[in-house]
Amino acid sequence: MLHRIAFSAVASALLANVFAEELTLTQTDTGYEIRIGDTMFAGYVTDFEGTPIVYPIVSPTGKKMTRDFPMRKNYESMQEDHLHHRSLWCAHGEVNDLDFWTGKCSIVHKRFAKAECHGDTVLLVTENDWIGNNNQIVCTDIRTLRFTALEDRRIIDFDITITAEQEKVVLGDTKEGTFGIRVPESIAVESAKGGRFVNAEGKSGEKEAWGKRSAWVDYNGILDGAKVGVAILNHPSSFRFPTYWHVREYGLFAANPFAVHEFERSNDMKKDIKSGEHTLMKGESFTLRYRVIVHQGDENAANIAEAFKEYAELP
């Protein structure tokens, strides 16, 4: 997998930008911290209430770009909904009828296969076990995360390959999944503070963009007086590209390639509750590939459309 995101492959994306200060990678009791000089960029937490997460994620303006709850509790202006929305995480709500999305079943960090800092980039490769109610491994995953910091944006490339460990593993058709971010409260459309989300086709809001397939979605708004946003880009080689999007006005922002019957409301696929499920036999696998861009301004100011073209050219 690593050749897919080799540093040289992102060169075109950097022509119009310059790197921020050198990155540093520090091991902690909970995983790793990535910093730009003395400033936090992101944290990788191996276990937060049953799943690995990326938290925090900090914008070029120094603001956290995911909701603090439930990682932080007892602070003002907190929405205490959806306890399973844990910053940035990857899981699914139906895997052999087991729920990993809401934390009823656990994804257990096994080891860091790689943890490397190359000055301009940080590379983390992790191995994880998806543990069922009977304490048996249902499937495993390998996550490859590459962190890059430019002056005007932060980039996290996140590839995950899921492999079946049981004789048959079925990922079910449910909207509860799969690669998710919970944006800060003030950015959420529901807060009525100028937040909005828009996809690659220019469709905006739940009525137009929820449950639609698209190469990317950008969620942006005002955070402490500054216009900022976070985009998720789906690589063309990713499983079932372009993915469906489970993106909500209250702040959930998730790519989900499985929920066909829930998202397709006007055709025969809606009638088949299993139309989006995917079956793996033991040893079989598939790969999801995403790029998260934390940026200043809206999707136009950050030129997310062009950023997707550059990302799509990566092998």
Secondary structure, DSSP 8 states (H G I E B T S, - for coil): -GGGG-GGGGHHHHTT--B-S-EEEEE-SSEEEEEETTEEEEEEES-SSSS-EEEEEB-TTS-B-S--TTTS-S-SS-----TT--SEEEEES-BTTB--SSSSSEEEEEEEEEEEE-SSEEEEEEEEEEE-TTS-EEEEEEEEEEEEEETTEEEEEEEEEEEE-SSEEEE---SSEEEEEE--TTTSGGG-SS-EEEETTS-BHHHHHTT-B-SEEEEEEEETTEEEEEEEEE-TTSTTSS-EEEE-TTSEEEEESS-HHHH--SSGGGG-TTTT-EEEETT-EEEEEEEEEEEES-TTTTTHHHHHHHHHT--
